[in-house]
Amino acid sequence: MAQAERGFALVNRGHVDEGLALVDESSVAAVAGELEPGTAGGICCTTIGTCASLGEWRRAAEWTEAQDRWCKREGINGFPGMCRLYRSEIKQLRGQWLEAEAEARRASIELENFISAAAALALYRIGAIRLQRGDLEAAEEVLTQAHARGTKTEPAFSLLCLAQGRTEVAAASIRRALEDPPRTTSWDAPPDTPLMRMPLLRAQIEIALAAKDLATARAAVDELEALAGRFGSQAIGAGVASARGMFQLASGGAPVAEVALRTAVEAWTRLEAPHEAARAWMGLAQACAANDNADRAAVELRAAADTFEHLGALIDLSRARELLASLGDEGGGAPRHTDARQLKAFVFTDIVDSTKLGELLGDEAWGKLMRWHDQAVRSAVAEHGGEELKKIGDGFFLAFDDTDRAIEARSPSSAAWPSNVTPRVSPRQSGSASTPPRRRGSPRTIRARA
């Protein structure tokens, strides 16, 4: 474990190859079953966290899968929560936001009584995902919960303030985070390391540019590039290219900005990070427009808008359409099918082993039970604002505007059933459509037993 922690520290100081070699060696021993479960699990999480902090998502995923196999072999239930948290981060990067939030929510539940600090990090992940989707009220709610549990909420909190139009508050908040970084747990990057500062610096650049504070943005870009030079990660390089390009664009250097932002688009695309790529596309379009290439700018903006629409990134989509309209693109400002859709949580239920149960009870008792079942389910759905889409045999196809309501719309307790036999009603599968959130507590993909 000391070797793994030493490797983690070396990576954070910029000695990447040396540090990764140590954590890899430690993790091989851990997943091979050579160590006690508590020690082995801690080593694996250190390794996965190290890879994730570098932006080495493929490597992090490989170690996550290895840890999963080890946990199943050892019959351990706690550490999968950390695996799930890292999986959530990977899915967030790849634009699978509803799945990422579902993973983070499950991680927060699994880790609640196992590692409370890690459970708080899961809440932060949920807040960051909701912020990207543009569900600002829901993002603020869960980030507040994460803060109350003692975890750091930067840079998401400062970026939330920026999205809310509170630019001065955002600037002050991110400045405090950089000047006095909070103490963190061993499950996160240690304070005052390059890996911890770089996301904060990227946020400061975005906020400073919004505030037209070019001096602060320039200093942050210079520091970001200096720190990033100590690492060889493609993700870190892509982030630097995006930040430098946006600063050059704001400073009047559109030609060099176009080169940097095109590099960023290509890098984020290779990393399968669609949201980051689309944001770089939007910046690239602005650089093209500033270079008197409106046709090329429209092409880049349409690519960005299509990606934002697919992801459900509402605020970014609105901005892309505004820019398209300013270029005279006839479809730029027109709402498309995303705005006409609603976000729904779908639930499919059935009675477990209904055929055997019907044979056991007989037709008369079974008919009575089914009538009671149908009335009970429909009452619960109506009480929680749901909608019955279709009755399928002994089950239902239901829709809810909010996932929390879908989960709460449970059948009554077994004592209420008009029979000595207790059937089990189970959602067979459930999910949510990837469409714009409409209010606080927007739907998320769920799996639950009623």
C-alpha positions in Angstrom: 0.0 0.0 0.0 2.9 2.3 0.8 4.3 1.6 -2.7 1.0 2.5 -4.3 0.6 5.7 -2.3 4.2 6.6 -3.2 3.4 6.1 -6.9 0.3 8.2 -6.5 2.4 11.0 -5.0 5.1 10.8 -7.7 2.4 11.1 -10.5 1.0 14.1 -8.8 4.4 15.7 -8.7 4.9 15.1 -12.4 7.0 11.9 -12.3 4.4 10.1 -14.3 6.2 7.0 -15.7 7.9 6.3 -12.4 4.7 6.7 -10.4 2.5 4.6 -12.7 5.0 1.8 -12.7 4.7 1.6 -8.9 0.9 1.7 -8.7 0.7 -0.9 -11.5 3.0 -3.3 -9.7 1.1 -2.8 -6.5 -2.3 -3.4 -8.2 -1.1 -6.6 -9.9 -0.4 -8.0 -6.4 -3.7 -6.8 -5.2 -6.0 -8.3 -7.8 -3.9 -11.5 -7.8 -5.2 -12.3 -4.3 -1.8 -11.9 -2.5 -3.0 -9.3 0.0 -5.7 -8.8 2.6 -9.0 -7.5 1.0 -8.9 -4.1 2.8 -5.4 -3.5 1.7 -6.0 -4.8 -1.8 -9.1 -2.7 -2.3 -7.4 0.5 -1.2 -4.5 -0.1 -3.6 -6.9 -0.7 -6.5 -8.8 2.5 -5.8 -5.5 4.4 -5.6 -4.5 3.1 -9.0 -7.8 3.8 -10.7 -7.9 7.3 -9.1 -4.4 8.0 -10.3 -5.2 7.0 -13.9 -8.5 9.0 -13.8 -6.8 12.2 -12.5 -4.3 12.0 -15.4 -7.2 11.6 -17.9 -6.0 8.1 -18.8 -9.5 6.9 -19.1 -8.8 3.7 -21.0 -6.3 2.6 -18.4 -8.6 3.5 -15.6 -11.4 1.4 -17.1 -9.1 -1.6 -17.5 -8.1 -1.5 -13.8 -11.8 -0.9 -12.8 -12.7 -4.1 -14.6 -9.9 -6.0 -13.0 -11.0 -4.7 -9.6 -14.6 -5.8 -10.4 -13.4 -9.3 -11.1 -11.4 -9.4 -7.9 -14.4 -8.2 -5.8 -16.7 -10.8 -7.2 -14.1 -13.5 -6.6 -13.6 -12.4 -3.0 -17.3 -11.7 -2.3 -16.7 -8.0 -1.4 -19.5 -5.5 -1.8 -18.0 -2.3 -0.7 -15.3 -1.5 -3.2 -17.6 -1.9 -6.3 -19.0 1.5 -5.1 -15.7 3.1 -5.9 -15.5 1.3 -9.2 -18.9 2.6 -10.0 -17.8 6.2 -9.2 -14.9 5.9 -11.6 -17.2 4.4 -14.2 -19.5 7.3 -13.8 -16.6 9.7 -14.5 -15.7 7.8 -17.6 -19.3 7.8 -18.9 -19.6 11.5 -18.1 -16.6 12.2 -20.3 -18.0 10.1 -23.1 -21.3 12.0 -23.0 -23.4 9.1 -21.5 -24.8 11.5 -18.9 -27.9 9.7 -17.8 -26.0 6.4 -17.3 -23.2 8.3 -15.6 -25.6 9.9 -13.1 -27.3 6.5 -12.4 -23.8 5.0 -11.7 -22.9 7.9 -9.4 -26.2 7.6 -7.5 -25.8 3.9 -7.0 -22.2 4.6 -5.8 -23.4 7.1 -3.3 -25.8 4.5 -1.8 -23.2 1.7 -1.8 -20.6 3.9 -0.2 -22.8 5.6 2.4 -21.9 3.3 5.2 -18.6 2.2 3.8 -16.6 5.4 3.0 -18.6 8.5 3.7 -16.0 10.8 2.0 -16.3 8.8 -1.2 -20.1 8.9 -1.0 -19.9 12.7 -0.9 -17.6 12.6 -4.0 -20.4 10.7 -5.8 -22.8 13.5 -5.0 -20.3 16.0 -6.5 -20.2 13.9 -9.6 -24.0 14.0 -9.9 -23.9 17.8 -9.6 -21.2 18.1 -12.3 -23.2 16.0 -14.7 -26.4 18.0 -14.1 -24.4 21.2 -14.6 -23.3 20.0 -18.0 -26.9 19.2 -18.9 -27.9 22.7 -18.0 -30.2 21.6 -15.1 -28.9 24.3 -12.8 -31.4 24.1 -10.0 -30.9 20.3 -9.6 -27.1 20.8 -9.8 -27.1 23.4 -7.1 -29.2 21.2 -4.9 -26.8 18.2 -5.0 -23.6 20.3 -4.8 -25.0 21.8 -1.6 -25.5 18.3 -0.3 -21.9 17.4 -1.2 -20.6 20.6 0.5 -22.6 19.8 3.7 -20.8 16.4 3.8 -17.4 18.1 3.8 -16.2 17.5 0.2 -14.9 20.2 -2.1 -17.3 21.4 -4.7 -14.8 23.1 -7.1 -14.7 23.8 -9.9 -18.3 22.8 -10.4 -19.7 25.4 -7.9 -17.9 28.3 -9.6 -19.0 27.2 -13.1 -22.5 26.9 -11.7 -22.4 30.5 -10.6 -21.2 31.5 -14.1 -24.0 29.6 -15.7 -26.5 31.4 -13.4 -25.1 34.7 -14.6 -23.3 35.5 -11.3 -20.0 36.1 -12.9 -18.4 38.2 -10.1 -19.4 35.5 -7.5 -17.9 32.8 -9.8 -14.6 34.7 -10.2 -14.3 35.2 -6.4 -15.1 31.6 -5.7 -12.6 30.1 -8.1 -9.9 32.5 -6.9 -10.4 31.4 -3.3 -10.2 27.7 -4.4 -6.9 28.4 -6.1 -5.4 30.5 -3.3 -6.5 28.3 -0.5 -7.2 24.8 -1.8 -9.2 22.8 0.7 -7.9 19.7 2.4 -9.1 16.6 0.7 -9.3 12.9 1.6 -7.1 10.1 0.3 -9.9 9.3 -2.2 -9.1 12.5 -4.1 -6.1 14.4 -5.4 -4.0 15.9 -2.6 -3.9 19.7 -2.1 -1.5 21.9 -4.0 -0.7 19.4 -6.7 -0.7 20.1 -10.5 -3.4 17.5 -11.1 -5.7 19.3 -8.6 -4.9 22.8 -9.8 -5.4 22.2 -13.5 -9.2 21.8 -13.5 -9.4 24.9 -11.3 -7.3 26.8 -13.7 -9.4 25.8 -16.7 -12.5 27.0 -14.9 -10.8 30.3 -13.9 -9.9 30.9 -17.6 -13.5 30.4 -18.7 -14.8 32.6 -15.9 -12.2 35.3 -16.5 -12.9 35.4 -20.2 -16.7 35.8 -19.5 -15.8 38.7 -17.2 -13.5 40.2 -19.9 -10.6 40.0 -17.4 -7.8 39.2 -19.8 -5.1 39.7 -17.3 -6.4 37.0 -15.0 -7.1 34.7 -18.0 -3.5 35.2 -19.3 -1.9 34.3 -16.0 -4.1 31.2 -15.6 -3.3 30.1 -19.1 0.4 30.5 -18.5 0.3 28.6 -15.3 -1.9 25.8 -16.8 0.6 25.3 -19.7 3.6 25.3 -17.3 1.9 22.6 -15.1 0.6 20.5 -18.0 4.2 20.3 -19.5 5.0 17.9 -16.7 2.5 15.3 -17.8 2.1 13.4 -21.1 -1.7 12.9 -20.9 -3.7 13.5 -24.1 -6.6 14.7 -22.1 -4.5 17.3 -20.3 -3.1 18.5 -23.6 -6.5 18.8 -25.1 -7.7 20.9 -22.2 -4.7 23.2 -22.6 -5.3 23.6 -26.3 -8.9 24.6 -25.6 -8.0 27.1 -23.0 -5.2 28.7 -25.0 -7.4 28.9 -28.1 -10.2 30.6 -26.3 -7.8 33.1 -24.7 -6.2 33.9 -28.0 -9.7 34.4 -29.6 -10.6 36.9 -26.8 -7.3 38.6 -27.2 -7.8 39.3 -30.9 -5.5 36.6 -32.2 -8.1 34.7 -34.3 -5.6 33.1 -36.7 -3.6 31.4 -33.9 -6.8 30.7 -32.0 -8.2 28.8 -35.0 -5.1 26.5 -35.0 -5.2 25.8 -31.3 -9.0 25.1 -31.3 -8.8 22.8 -34.3 -6.1 20.9 -32.4 -8.4 20.7 -29.4 -11.3 19.4 -31.4 -9.2 16.7 -32.9 -7.8 15.7 -29.5 -11.1 15.6 -27.8 -12.6 13.6 -30.6 -9.8 11.0 -30.4 -10.6 10.8 -26.7 -14.3 10.1 -27.4 -15.2 13.2 -25.3 -18.1 14.7 -27.3 -19.1 17.5 -25.0 -15.6 18.9 -24.8 -15.1 18.4 -28.5 -18.4 20.3 -29.2 -17.4 23.2 -27.0 -14.0 23.4 -28.8 -16.0 23.3 -32.1 -18.0 26.3 -30.9 -14.9 28.2 -30.2 -13.4 27.2 -33.5 -16.5 28.5 -35.3 -16.0 31.9 -33.6 -12.4 32.0 -34.7 -13.4 31.2 -38.2 -16.0 34.0 -38.2 -13.4 36.4 -36.9 -11.2 35.3 -39.8 -13.9 36.3 -42.3 -14.8 32.7 -43.0 -18.5 32.7 -42.2 -19.3 29.6 -44.2 -16.8 27.5 -42.3 -18.0 28.9 -39.1 -21.5 27.8 -39.8 -20.3 24.3 -40.6 -18.5 24.1 -37.2 -21.4 25.6 -35.3 -23.9 23.1 -36.8 -21.6 20.3 -35.8 -21.4 21.6 -32.3 -25.2 22.2 -32.1 -26.0 18.7 -33.3 -23.7 17.3 -30.6 -25.2 19.5 -27.9 -28.7 18.5 -29.0 -27.8 14.8 -28.9 -26.3 15.1 -25.5 -29.1 17.3 -24.1 -26.7 20.1 -23.2 -29.3 22.8 -23.1 -27.3 25.9 -22.3 -24.6 25.1 -24.8 -27.2 24.3 -27.4 -28.9 27.7 -26.9 -25.6 29.5 -27.2 -24.7 27.6 -30.4 -28.0 28.5 -32.0 -27.6 32.2 -31.0 -24.2 32.2 -32.8 -25.7 30.5 -35.8 -28.5 33.1 -36.0 -25.9 35.9 -35.8 -24.2 34.4 -38.9 -27.5 34.5 -40.7 -28.0 30.8 -40.7 -31.8 30.4 -41.3 -32.1 27.4 -39.0 -29.8 28.7 -36.3 -32.3 30.2 -34.0 -35.2 27.8 -34.8 -36.0 25.4 -32.1 -35.7 21.8 -33.2 -37.1 18.5 -32.0 -35.1 18.6 -28.7 -37.3 21.5 -27.4 -40.5 19.7 -28.2 -39.6 16.6 -26.2 -40.1 15.8 -22.6 -37.9 13.9 -20.2 -39.7 10.8 -18.9 -38.8 7.9 -16.6 -40.3 4.7 -17.9 -41.1 1.7 -15.7 -42.1 -1.8 -16.8 -43.6 -4.0 -14.0 -44.7 -7.6 -13.7 -45.7 -10.1 -11.1 -42.8 -12.5 -10.4 -43.7 -16.2 -11.2 -47.3 -15.2 -12.0 -48.0 -18.4 -14.0 -47.1 -20.7 -11.0 -48.9 -18.4 -8.6 -52.1 -18.5 -10.7 -52.0 -22.3 -10.8 -51.5 -22.4 -7.1 -54.4 -20.0 -6.3 -56.9 -21.1 -8.9 -58.9 -19.0 -11.3 -61.3 -17.3 -8.9 -58.7 -16.3 -6.3 -56.2 -15.3 -9.0 -58.8 -13.1 -10.7 -59.6 -11.4 -7.4 -55.9 -10.9 -6.8 -55.3 -9.4 -10.2 -58.2 -6.9 -9.8 -56.8 -5.8 -6.5 -53.3 -5.6 -8.1 -54.4 -3.5 -11.0 -56.3 -1.1 -8.8 -53.4 -0.8 -6.3 -50.9 -0.1 -9.1 -53.1 2.5 -10.8 -53.8 4.2 -7.5 -50.1 4.5 -6.7 -49.3 5.8 -10.2 -52.1 8.4 -10.0 -50.9 9.5 -6.5 -47.4 10.1 -7.7 -48.4 11.9 -11.0 -47.6 9.0 -13.3 -49.3 7.8 -16.5 -50.3 4.4 -17.6 -49.2 3.9 -21.2 -50.2 0.3 -21.6 -51.4 -2.8 -19.7 -49.4 -5.9 -20.7 -50.7 -9.1 -19.2 -50.0 -8.9 -15.4 -47.8 -5.9 -15.8 -47.8 -2.3 -16.7 -45.9 0.1 -18.9 -45.7 3.4 -16.9 -44.3 6.9 -17.4 -43.3 9.5 -14.8 -42.1 13.1 -15.2 -39.6 12.5 -12.4 -37.6 9.5 -11.5 -37.9 10.0 -7.7 -41.7 9.8 -8.2 -41.3 6.6 -10.2 -39.3 5.1 -7.3 -41.8 6.3 -4.7 -44.8 4.9 -6.6 -44.5 1.5 -5.0 -47.1 -1.2 -4.4 -48.6 -1.3 -0.9 -47.0 -3.6 1.7 -47.7 -7.4 1.4 -50.1 -7.2 4.4 -52.6 -5.4 2.1 -52.8 -8.1 -0.4 -56.2 -9.9 -0.2 -54.6 -13.4 0.0 -52.4 -15.5 2.2 -49.9 -15.6 -0.7 -47.5 -12.7 -1.1 -46.7 -12.0 -4.7 -43.7 -9.9 -5.7 -44.1 -7.0 -8.1 -40.8 -6.1 -9.8 -39.9 -3.5 -12.4 -38.4 -5.6 -15.1 -36.4 -2.8 -16.7 -36.5 0.9 -16.5 -34.8 3.9 -17.9 -35.2 7.5 -19.0 -35.3 9.3 -22.3 -32.4 11.6 -23.0 -34.3 14.9 -23.3 -34.3 18.3 -21.6 -34.8 18.4 -17.8 -37.9 20.5 -16.9 -37.6 20.9 -13.2 -35.8 20.1 -10.0 -35.2 16.4 -9.5 -35.0 15.5 -13.2 -35.3 11.9 -14.2 -32.4 9.5 -14.1 -32.0 6.0 -15.3 -33.2 3.7 -12.5 -33.3 0.1 -11.5 -35.2 -0.8 -8.3 -37.3 -3.5 -6.8 -40.8 -2.6 -5.5 
